[in-house]
Amino acid sequence: MSLPVDHPRAVLLGSQAGAFVLPVCDHYSGVEARMRKSLQLQAEMAQEFGACVFDVTLDCEDGAAVGAEHEHAHLVAELAAGAAVDMRVAARLHAVNHAAFADDVQTIVSKAGSRLSHLMIPKVESVQDIVRAAALVDAAGAPDLPLHALIESPLAVHRACEIAAHPRVQSLSFGLMDFVSAHGGAIGAEAMGVVGQFSHPVVVQAKLAIAAACHAYGKTPSHCVVTEFQNLEALGASARQASRQLSYTRMWSIHPSQIRPILDAFSPEPTEVALSVRIIEAAFAAQWAPISHAGVLHDRASYRYFWQVLERAYRVGCDLPEFVKVWLAPPRG
């Protein structure tokens, strides 16, 4: 469904702005009981916030027992197909070179492709992996289904721009644990922890490279997990650092207790939300011509920023005026 010509997204989000609007939290689960609880929690929090504020990604790669990959893929397809209406549900498949990959695609996409928000492809090494995955997804009947790529090796980081440039790719995620392990001991285990991953220069450089590649091509950079899931204070600090210093706009959760701290950390400040509402309202009234607000000149360059603040605010369930929520609600039809 096309947008009205005066809609903020149509006016402001051109080539120099991110093209995709995704929830700030991507929650992973692979065990059946936890997958069911995750979907239930997603629906409950959507009722609470008035919007679907996090994705649920049902995990085949780490969730399936060895030898039971086909059965697990059937379960993932069943759960995705049965998720509540308007909820964002995805699946992480096995890697493209895994024996179960093609069956994952056929089983899940053929049964639940119309219900999925995207597919996560792990251990992407090059754009050729995306090309292969897209061809199989197309053949399974979902030619418009977005793909997310998990970047987990030094070579994949080197190729991040090429991978992000592929039109089917919607987001890149950083796989911290595999990235550290891929260095053969040259990076110590502490770099996988909540402190070390933000201080080791090679890890930080990789995170910045992935974020830059995403922003260059209008894709969403998604930050890695924090495995110390019981330390919510550290989780919140990590999420704020990923958001405010490393330019990430999304983050993985691996435990339900991590979801709300991630939402809080990626939320804009209330004062900035209020200012953005005033400026966008005045800009719309001026038909997007320049305005003066509190003695400061604003035009489409700054309007773009303030609109994106409102986009973020909506994705984390902030209270917004009705006229803004009408603009931000997902289009229907």
VENDAHU-V488140 format. One record per pair of residues at least 24 apart in sequence whose C-alpha atoms are under 10 Angstrom apart, sorted by the first residue. I is the first residue (numbers start at 1). GAP is how many residues later the second one is. If there is no record, write none. Layout:
i=I gap=GAP
i=I gap=GAP
This chain:
i=1 gap=330
i=1 gap=331
i=1 gap=332
i=2 gap=329
i=2 gap=331
i=3 gap=324
i=3 gap=328
i=6 gap=278
i=6 gap=281
i=6 gap=282
i=7 gap=277
i=7 gap=320
i=7 gap=321
i=8 gap=272
i=8 gap=275
i=8 gap=276
i=8 gap=280
i=8 gap=292
i=8 gap=295
i=8 gap=296
i=8 gap=299
i=8 gap=300
i=8 gap=319
i=8 gap=320
i=9 gap=295
i=9 gap=298
i=9 gap=299
i=9 gap=302
i=9 gap=318
i=9 gap=319
i=11 gap=276
i=11 gap=277
i=11 gap=289
i=11 gap=292
i=11 gap=293
i=12 gap=276
i=12 gap=288
i=12 gap=289
i=12 gap=290
i=12 gap=291
i=12 gap=292
i=12 gap=293
i=12 gap=295
i=12 gap=296
i=13 gap=205
i=13 gap=287
i=13 gap=290
i=13 gap=291
i=13 gap=292
i=13 gap=294
i=13 gap=295
i=14 gap=204
i=14 gap=290
i=15 gap=201
i=15 gap=202
i=15 gap=203
i=16 gap=199
i=16 gap=200
i=16 gap=201
i=16 gap=202
i=16 gap=285
i=16 gap=288
i=17 gap=198
i=17 gap=199
i=17 gap=200
i=17 gap=201
i=17 gap=202
i=17 gap=287
i=17 gap=288
i=17 gap=291
i=18 gap=196
i=18 gap=197
i=18 gap=198
i=18 gap=199
i=18 gap=200
i=18 gap=201
i=18 gap=202
i=18 gap=290
i=19 gap=151
i=19 gap=196
i=19 gap=198
i=19 gap=199
i=19 gap=200
i=19 gap=201
i=20 gap=150
i=20 gap=151
i=20 gap=198
i=20 gap=199
i=20 gap=200
i=21 gap=149
i=21 gap=198
i=21 gap=199
i=21 gap=228
i=21 gap=287
i=21 gap=290
i=21 gap=291
i=21 gap=294
i=21 gap=309
i=22 gap=31
i=22 gap=32
i=22 gap=33
i=22 gap=66
i=22 gap=95
i=22 gap=148
i=22 gap=149
i=22 gap=197
i=22 gap=198
i=22 gap=200
i=22 gap=227
i=22 gap=228
i=22 gap=289
i=22 gap=290
i=22 gap=293
i=23 gap=28
i=23 gap=29
i=23 gap=30
i=23 gap=31
i=23 gap=32
i=23 gap=65
i=23 gap=197
i=23 gap=226
i=23 gap=227
i=23 gap=228
i=23 gap=240
i=23 gap=243
i=23 gap=288
i=23 gap=289
i=23 gap=291
i=23 gap=292
i=23 gap=293
i=24 gap=29
i=24 gap=30
i=24 gap=31
i=24 gap=196
i=24 gap=197
i=24 gap=198
i=24 gap=199
i=24 gap=219
i=24 gap=224
i=24 gap=225
i=24 gap=226
i=24 gap=227
i=24 gap=228
i=24 gap=235
i=24 gap=238
i=24 gap=239
i=24 gap=240
i=24 gap=241
i=24 gap=242
i=24 gap=243
i=24 gap=288
i=24 gap=291
i=24 gap=292
i=25 gap=28
i=25 gap=29
i=25 gap=30
i=25 gap=31
i=25 gap=197
i=25 gap=198
i=25 gap=224
i=25 gap=225
i=25 gap=226
i=25 gap=227
i=25 gap=228
i=25 gap=233
i=25 gap=234
i=25 gap=235
i=25 gap=236
i=25 gap=237
i=25 gap=238
i=25 gap=241
i=25 gap=290
i=25 gap=291
i=26 gap=27
i=26 gap=28
i=26 gap=29
i=26 gap=30
i=26 gap=31
i=26 gap=62
i=26 gap=63
i=26 gap=64
i=26 gap=196
i=26 gap=197
i=26 gap=198
i=26 gap=199
i=26 gap=224
i=26 gap=225
i=26 gap=226
i=26 gap=227
i=26 gap=228
i=26 gap=233
i=26 gap=236
i=27 gap=27
i=27 gap=28
i=27 gap=29
i=27 gap=30
i=27 gap=31
i=27 gap=32
i=27 gap=62
i=27 gap=63
i=27 gap=198
i=27 gap=224
i=27 gap=225
i=27 gap=226
i=27 gap=227
i=27 gap=228
i=27 gap=229
i=27 gap=231
i=27 gap=232
i=28 gap=27
i=28 gap=28
i=28 gap=29
i=28 gap=30
i=28 gap=31
i=28 gap=34
i=28 gap=35
i=28 gap=62
i=28 gap=63
i=28 gap=64
i=28 gap=197
i=28 gap=224
i=28 gap=225
i=28 gap=226
i=28 gap=227
i=28 gap=228
i=29 gap=27
i=29 gap=28
i=29 gap=29
i=29 gap=30
i=29 gap=31
i=29 gap=33
i=29 gap=34
i=29 gap=62
i=29 gap=63
i=29 gap=224
i=29 gap=225
i=29 gap=226
i=29 gap=227
i=30 gap=27
i=30 gap=28
i=30 gap=29
i=30 gap=30
i=30 gap=31
i=30 gap=32
i=30 gap=33
i=30 gap=34
i=30 gap=42
i=30 gap=46
i=30 gap=61
i=30 gap=62
i=30 gap=224
i=31 gap=27
i=31 gap=28
i=31 gap=29
i=31 gap=31
i=31 gap=32
i=31 gap=33
i=31 gap=34
i=31 gap=41
i=31 gap=45
i=32 gap=26
i=32 gap=27
i=32 gap=31
i=32 gap=32
i=32 gap=40
i=32 gap=43
i=32 gap=44
i=32 gap=47
i=34 gap=24
i=34 gap=221
i=34 gap=222
i=35 gap=24
i=35 gap=28
i=35 gap=40
i=35 gap=41
i=35 gap=44
i=35 gap=45
i=36 gap=43
i=36 gap=44
i=36 gap=47
i=37 gap=219
i=38 gap=217
i=38 gap=218
i=39 gap=40
i=39 gap=41
i=39 gap=43
i=39 gap=44
i=39 gap=45
i=39 gap=48
i=39 gap=49
i=39 gap=50
i=40 gap=43
i=40 gap=44
i=41 gap=215
i=42 gap=41
i=42 gap=42
i=42 gap=45
i=42 gap=46
i=42 gap=47
i=42 gap=214
i=43 gap=40
i=43 gap=41
i=43 gap=42
i=43 gap=43
i=43 gap=44
i=43 gap=45
i=45 gap=215
i=45 gap=272
i=46 gap=40
i=46 gap=41
i=46 gap=271
i=48 gap=269
i=49 gap=265
i=49 gap=266
i=49 gap=267
i=49 gap=268
i=49 gap=269
i=49 gap=270
i=50 gap=264
i=50 gap=265
i=50 gap=266
i=50 gap=267
i=50 gap=268
i=50 gap=269
i=50 gap=275
i=51 gap=35
i=51 gap=36
i=51 gap=263
i=51 gap=264
i=51 gap=265
i=51 gap=266
i=51 gap=267
i=51 gap=278
i=51 gap=279
i=52 gap=34
i=52 gap=35
i=52 gap=36
i=52 gap=262
i=52 gap=263
i=52 gap=264
i=52 gap=265
i=53 gap=34
i=53 gap=35
i=53 gap=206
i=53 gap=207
i=53 gap=210
i=53 gap=261
i=53 gap=262
i=53 gap=263
i=53 gap=264
i=54 gap=33
i=54 gap=34
i=54 gap=35
i=54 gap=196
i=54 gap=197
i=54 gap=198
i=54 gap=199
i=54 gap=205
i=54 gap=206
i=54 gap=208
i=54 gap=209
i=54 gap=261
i=54 gap=262
i=55 gap=32
i=55 gap=33
i=55 gap=34
i=55 gap=35
i=55 gap=62
i=55 gap=63
i=55 gap=197
i=55 gap=198
i=56 gap=24
i=56 gap=31
i=56 gap=32
i=56 gap=33
i=56 gap=34
i=56 gap=35
i=56 gap=61
i=56 gap=196
i=56 gap=197
i=57 gap=31
i=57 gap=32
i=57 gap=33
i=57 gap=34
i=57 gap=35
i=57 gap=59
i=57 gap=60
i=57 gap=61
i=57 gap=62
i=57 gap=63
i=57 gap=195
i=57 gap=196
i=58 gap=31
i=58 gap=32
i=58 gap=33
i=58 gap=34
i=58 gap=35
i=58 gap=61
i=58 gap=62
i=59 gap=31
i=59 gap=32
i=59 gap=33
i=59 gap=34
i=59 gap=35
i=59 gap=61
i=60 gap=31
i=60 gap=32
i=60 gap=33
i=60 gap=34
i=60 gap=35
i=60 gap=40
i=60 gap=41
i=60 gap=44
i=60 gap=60
i=61 gap=30
i=61 gap=31
i=61 gap=32
i=61 gap=33
i=61 gap=34
i=61 gap=37
i=61 gap=39
i=61 gap=40
i=61 gap=43
i=61 gap=59
i=61 gap=60
i=61 gap=61
i=62 gap=30
i=62 gap=31
i=62 gap=32
i=63 gap=29
i=63 gap=30
i=63 gap=31
i=64 gap=29
i=64 gap=30
i=67 gap=33
i=68 gap=32
i=69 gap=24
i=69 gap=25
i=69 gap=30
i=69 gap=31
i=69 gap=32
i=69 gap=34
i=69 gap=35
i=70 gap=30
i=70 gap=31
i=70 gap=33
i=70 gap=34
i=70 gap=37
i=70 gap=38
i=71 gap=33
i=71 gap=36
i=72 gap=32
i=72 gap=35
i=72 gap=36
i=73 gap=27
i=73 gap=30
i=73 gap=31
i=73 gap=32
i=73 gap=33
i=73 gap=34
i=73 gap=35
i=73 gap=36
i=74 gap=29
i=74 gap=30
i=74 gap=33
i=74 gap=34
i=74 gap=37
i=74 gap=38
i=75 gap=32
i=75 gap=33
i=76 gap=28
i=76 gap=31
i=76 gap=32
i=76 gap=35
i=76 gap=36
i=77 gap=27
i=77 gap=30
i=77 gap=31
i=77 gap=32
i=77 gap=33
i=77 gap=34
i=77 gap=35
i=77 gap=36
i=77 gap=38
i=77 gap=39
i=78 gap=29
i=78 gap=30
i=78 gap=33
i=78 gap=34
i=79 gap=33
i=80 gap=28
i=80 gap=31
i=80 gap=32
i=80 gap=33
i=80 gap=34
i=80 gap=35
i=80 gap=36
i=80 gap=37
i=81 gap=27
i=81 gap=30
i=81 gap=31
i=81 gap=32
i=81 gap=33
i=81 gap=34
i=81 gap=35
i=82 gap=30
i=82 gap=33
i=83 gap=32
i=83 gap=33
i=84 gap=31
i=85 gap=30
i=86 gap=29
i=86 gap=31
i=86 gap=244
i=87 gap=28
i=87 gap=29
i=87 gap=30
i=88 gap=27
i=88 gap=28
i=88 gap=29
i=88 gap=30
i=89 gap=26
i=89 gap=27
i=89 gap=28
i=89 gap=29
i=89 gap=30
i=90 gap=25
i=90 gap=26
i=90 gap=27
i=90 gap=28
i=90 gap=29
i=90 gap=30
i=90 gap=56
i=90 gap=57
i=90 gap=58
i=91 gap=25
i=91 gap=26
i=91 gap=27
i=91 gap=28
i=91 gap=29
i=91 gap=30
i=92 gap=26
i=92 gap=27
i=92 gap=28
i=92 gap=29
i=92 gap=30
i=92 gap=55
i=92 gap=56
i=92 gap=57
i=92 gap=58
i=93 gap=26
i=93 gap=27
i=93 gap=28
i=93 gap=29
i=94 gap=26
i=94 gap=27
i=94 gap=28
i=94 gap=29
i=95 gap=25
i=95 gap=26
i=95 gap=27
i=95 gap=28
i=95 gap=29
i=95 gap=30
i=95 gap=34
i=95 gap=38
i=95 gap=55
i=96 gap=25
i=96 gap=26
i=96 gap=27
i=96 gap=28
i=96 gap=29
i=96 gap=32
i=96 gap=33
i=96 gap=34
i=96 gap=36
i=96 gap=37
i=97 gap=26
i=97 gap=27
i=97 gap=32
i=101 gap=32
i=101 gap=35
i=102 gap=30
i=102 gap=31
i=102 gap=34
i=102 gap=35
i=102 gap=38
i=103 gap=33
i=104 gap=33
i=105 gap=28
i=105 gap=29
i=105 gap=31
i=105 gap=32
i=105 gap=33
i=105 gap=34
i=105 gap=35
i=106 gap=30
i=106 gap=31
i=106 gap=32
i=106 gap=33
i=106 gap=34
i=106 gap=35
i=107 gap=33
i=108 gap=29
i=108 gap=32
i=109 gap=27
i=109 gap=28
i=109 gap=29
i=109 gap=30
i=109 gap=31
i=109 gap=32
i=109 gap=33
i=109 gap=36
i=110 gap=27
i=110 gap=29
i=110 gap=30
i=110 gap=31
i=110 gap=32
i=111 gap=29
i=111 gap=30
i=112 gap=30
i=113 gap=24
i=113 gap=27
i=113 gap=28
i=113 gap=29
i=113 gap=30
i=113 gap=31
i=113 gap=32
i=114 gap=27
i=114 gap=28
i=114 gap=30
i=114 gap=31
i=115 gap=30
i=116 gap=26
i=116 gap=29
i=116 gap=30
i=117 gap=28
i=117 gap=29
i=117 gap=30
i=118 gap=26
i=118 gap=27
i=118 gap=28
i=118 gap=29
i=118 gap=30
i=118 gap=51
i=118 gap=52
i=118 gap=53
i=119 gap=26
i=119 gap=27
i=119 gap=28
i=119 gap=29
i=119 gap=30
i=119 gap=50
i=119 gap=51
i=120 gap=26
i=120 gap=27
i=120 gap=28
i=120 gap=29
i=120 gap=30
i=120 gap=49
i=120 gap=50
i=120 gap=51
i=120 gap=52
i=120 gap=53
i=121 gap=26
i=121 gap=27
i=121 gap=28
i=121 gap=29
i=121 gap=30
i=121 gap=48
i=121 gap=51
i=121 gap=52
i=122 gap=26
i=122 gap=27
i=122 gap=28
i=122 gap=29
i=122 gap=30
i=122 gap=51
i=122 gap=52
i=122 gap=53
i=123 gap=26
i=123 gap=27
i=123 gap=28
i=123 gap=29
i=123 gap=30
i=123 gap=33
i=123 gap=52
i=123 gap=55
i=123 gap=56
i=124 gap=24
i=124 gap=25
i=124 gap=26
i=124 gap=27
i=124 gap=28
i=124 gap=29
i=124 gap=31
i=124 gap=32
i=124 gap=33
i=124 gap=35
i=124 gap=36
i=124 gap=39
i=124 gap=48
i=125 gap=24
i=125 gap=25
i=125 gap=26
i=125 gap=27
i=125 gap=28
i=125 gap=29
i=125 gap=30
i=125 gap=31
i=125 gap=32
i=125 gap=33
i=125 gap=34
i=125 gap=35
i=125 gap=38
i=126 gap=25
i=126 gap=29
i=126 gap=30
i=126 gap=31
i=126 gap=32
i=126 gap=33
i=126 gap=34
i=126 gap=36
i=126 gap=37
i=127 gap=29
i=127 gap=32
i=127 gap=33
i=127 gap=34
i=127 gap=35
i=127 gap=36
i=127 gap=37
i=127 gap=38
i=127 gap=39
i=127 gap=42
i=128 gap=34
i=128 gap=35
i=128 gap=38
i=129 gap=34
i=130 gap=33
i=130 gap=34
i=130 gap=36
i=130 gap=37
i=130 gap=38
i=130 gap=39
i=131 gap=32
i=131 gap=35
i=131 gap=37
i=133 gap=35
i=134 gap=34
i=134 gap=35
i=143 gap=25
i=144 gap=24
i=145 gap=24
i=145 gap=25
i=146 gap=24
i=146 gap=25
i=147 gap=24
i=147 gap=25
i=148 gap=24
i=148 gap=25
i=148 gap=71
i=148 gap=72
i=148 gap=73
i=148 gap=74
i=149 gap=24
i=149 gap=25
i=149 gap=26
i=149 gap=73
i=150 gap=24
i=150 gap=25
i=150 gap=26
i=150 gap=72
i=150 gap=74
i=151 gap=24
i=151 gap=25
i=151 gap=27
i=151 gap=28
i=151 gap=55
i=151 gap=56
i=151 gap=59
i=152 gap=24
i=152 gap=25
i=152 gap=26
i=152 gap=27
i=152 gap=28
i=152 gap=29
i=152 gap=30
i=152 gap=54
i=153 gap=24
i=153 gap=25
i=153 gap=26
i=153 gap=27
i=153 gap=28
i=153 gap=29
i=153 gap=30
i=153 gap=53
i=154 gap=24
i=154 gap=25
i=154 gap=26
i=154 gap=28
i=154 gap=29
i=154 gap=48
i=154 gap=49
i=154 gap=52
i=155 gap=24
i=155 gap=27
i=156 gap=50
i=156 gap=54
i=157 gap=48
i=157 gap=49
i=157 gap=50
i=157 gap=51
i=157 gap=52
i=157 gap=53
i=157 gap=56
i=158 gap=48
i=158 gap=51
i=158 gap=52
i=159 gap=50
i=159 gap=51
i=159 gap=54
i=160 gap=46
i=160 gap=49
i=160 gap=50
i=160 gap=51
i=160 gap=52
i=160 gap=53
i=160 gap=54
i=161 gap=48
i=161 gap=49
i=161 gap=50
i=161 gap=51
i=161 gap=52
i=161 gap=53
i=161 gap=54
i=161 gap=55
i=161 gap=56
i=162 gap=51
i=162 gap=55
i=163 gap=47
i=163 gap=50
i=163 gap=51
i=163 gap=54
i=164 gap=46
i=164 gap=47
i=164 gap=48
i=164 gap=49
i=164 gap=50
i=164 gap=51
i=164 gap=52
i=164 gap=53
i=164 gap=54
i=164 gap=55
i=164 gap=56
i=164 gap=57
i=165 gap=48
i=165 gap=49
i=165 gap=51
i=165 gap=52
i=165 gap=53
i=165 gap=54
i=166 gap=51
i=167 gap=50
i=167 gap=52
i=169 gap=45
i=169 gap=48
i=169 gap=50
i=169 gap=51
i=170 gap=44
i=170 gap=47
i=170 gap=48
i=170 gap=49
i=170 gap=50
i=170 gap=51
i=171 gap=39
i=171 gap=40
i=171 gap=43
i=171 gap=46
i=171 gap=47
i=171 gap=48
i=171 gap=49
i=171 gap=50
i=171 gap=51
i=171 gap=79
i=172 gap=38
i=172 gap=39
i=172 gap=41
i=172 gap=42
i=172 gap=47
i=172 gap=48
i=172 gap=49
i=172 gap=50
i=172 gap=51
i=172 gap=78
i=173 gap=34
i=173 gap=37
i=173 gap=38
i=173 gap=41
i=173 gap=47
i=173 gap=48
i=173 gap=49
i=173 gap=50
i=173 gap=51
i=173 gap=52
i=173 gap=75
i=173 gap=77
i=173 gap=78
i=173 gap=79
i=174 gap=29
i=174 gap=32
i=174 gap=33
i=174 gap=36
i=174 gap=37
i=174 gap=47
i=174 gap=48
i=174 gap=49
i=174 gap=50
i=174 gap=51
i=174 gap=77
i=174 gap=78
i=175 gap=32
i=175 gap=47
i=175 gap=48
i=175 gap=49
i=175 gap=50
i=176 gap=27
i=176 gap=30
i=176 gap=31
i=176 gap=47
i=176 gap=48
i=176 gap=49
i=176 gap=50
i=177 gap=47
i=177 gap=48
i=177 gap=50
i=179 gap=24
i=179 gap=27
i=192 gap=33
i=192 gap=34
i=192 gap=35
i=193 gap=32
i=193 gap=33
i=193 gap=34
i=193 gap=35
i=194 gap=31
i=194 gap=32
i=194 gap=33
i=194 gap=34
i=194 gap=35
i=194 gap=37
i=194 gap=40
i=194 gap=41
i=194 gap=43
i=194 gap=44
i=195 gap=31
i=195 gap=39
i=195 gap=42
i=195 gap=43
i=197 gap=27
i=197 gap=29
i=197 gap=41
i=198 gap=40
i=198 gap=43
i=198 gap=44
i=198 gap=48
i=204 gap=42
i=205 gap=41
i=207 gap=35
i=207 gap=39
i=207 gap=40
i=207 gap=41
i=208 gap=34
i=208 gap=37
i=208 gap=38
i=208 gap=39
i=208 gap=40
i=209 gap=37
i=210 gap=36
i=210 gap=37
i=210 gap=38
i=211 gap=31
i=211 gap=35
i=211 gap=36
i=211 gap=37
i=211 gap=38
i=212 gap=34
i=212 gap=35
i=212 gap=36
i=214 gap=33
i=214 gap=34
i=215 gap=32
i=215 gap=33
i=219 gap=30
i=220 gap=27
i=220 gap=28
i=220 gap=29
i=220 gap=30
i=221 gap=25
i=221 gap=26
i=221 gap=27
i=221 gap=28
i=221 gap=29
i=221 gap=30
i=222 gap=25
i=222 gap=26
i=222 gap=27
i=222 gap=28
i=222 gap=29
i=222 gap=30
i=223 gap=24
i=223 gap=25
i=223 gap=26
i=223 gap=27
i=223 gap=28
i=223 gap=29
i=223 gap=30
i=224 gap=24
i=224 gap=26
i=224 gap=27
i=224 gap=28
i=224 gap=29
i=224 gap=30
i=225 gap=26
i=225 gap=27
i=225 gap=28
i=225 gap=29
i=225 gap=30
i=225 gap=33
i=226 gap=25
i=226 gap=26
i=226 gap=27
i=226 gap=28
i=226 gap=29
i=226 gap=32
i=227 gap=26
i=227 gap=27
i=227 gap=28
i=228 gap=26
i=228 gap=27
i=228 gap=30
i=229 gap=24
i=229 gap=25
i=229 gap=26
i=229 gap=27
i=229 gap=28
i=229 gap=29
i=230 gap=25
i=230 gap=27
i=230 gap=28
i=231 gap=26
i=231 gap=27
i=232 gap=25
i=232 gap=26
i=232 gap=27
i=232 gap=28
i=232 gap=29
i=232 gap=30
i=233 gap=25
i=233 gap=28
i=234 gap=27
i=235 gap=24
i=235 gap=26
i=235 gap=27
i=235 gap=30
i=236 gap=24
i=236 gap=25
i=236 gap=26
i=236 gap=27
i=236 gap=28
i=236 gap=29
i=236 gap=30
i=237 gap=24
i=237 gap=25
i=237 gap=28
i=238 gap=24
i=238 gap=27
i=239 gap=24
i=239 gap=25
i=239 gap=26
i=239 gap=27
i=240 gap=24
i=240 gap=25
i=240 gap=26
i=240 gap=27
i=241 gap=24
i=241 gap=25
i=242 gap=24
i=243 gap=24
i=249 gap=63
i=260 gap=56
i=262 gap=54
i=263 gap=49
i=263 gap=50
i=263 gap=52
i=263 gap=53
i=263 gap=54
i=263 gap=55
i=264 gap=52
i=264 gap=53
i=264 gap=54
i=265 gap=51
i=266 gap=46
i=266 gap=47
i=266 gap=49
i=266 gap=50
i=267 gap=42
i=267 gap=43
i=267 gap=45
i=267 gap=46
i=267 gap=47
i=267 gap=48
i=267 gap=49
i=267 gap=50
i=267 gap=51
i=268 gap=41
i=268 gap=42
i=268 gap=43
i=268 gap=44
i=268 gap=45
i=268 gap=48
i=268 gap=50
i=269 gap=40
i=269 gap=44
i=269 gap=49
i=270 gap=43
i=270 gap=48
i=270 gap=49
i=272 gap=34
i=272 gap=37
i=272 gap=38
i=272 gap=41
i=273 gap=33
i=273 gap=34
i=273 gap=36
i=273 gap=37
i=273 gap=38
i=273 gap=39
i=273 gap=40
i=273 gap=45
i=273 gap=46
i=273 gap=47
i=274 gap=32
i=274 gap=35
i=274 gap=36
i=274 gap=46
i=274 gap=47
i=275 gap=31
i=275 gap=34
i=275 gap=35
i=276 gap=26
i=276 gap=27
i=276 gap=29
i=276 gap=30
i=276 gap=31
i=276 gap=32
i=276 gap=33
i=276 gap=34
i=277 gap=29
i=277 gap=30
i=277 gap=32
i=277 gap=33
i=277 gap=43
i=277 gap=44
i=277 gap=46
i=277 gap=47
i=278 gap=28
i=279 gap=24
i=279 gap=27
i=279 gap=28
i=280 gap=24
i=280 gap=25
i=280 gap=26
i=280 gap=27
i=280 gap=30
i=280 gap=44
i=281 gap=42
i=281 gap=43
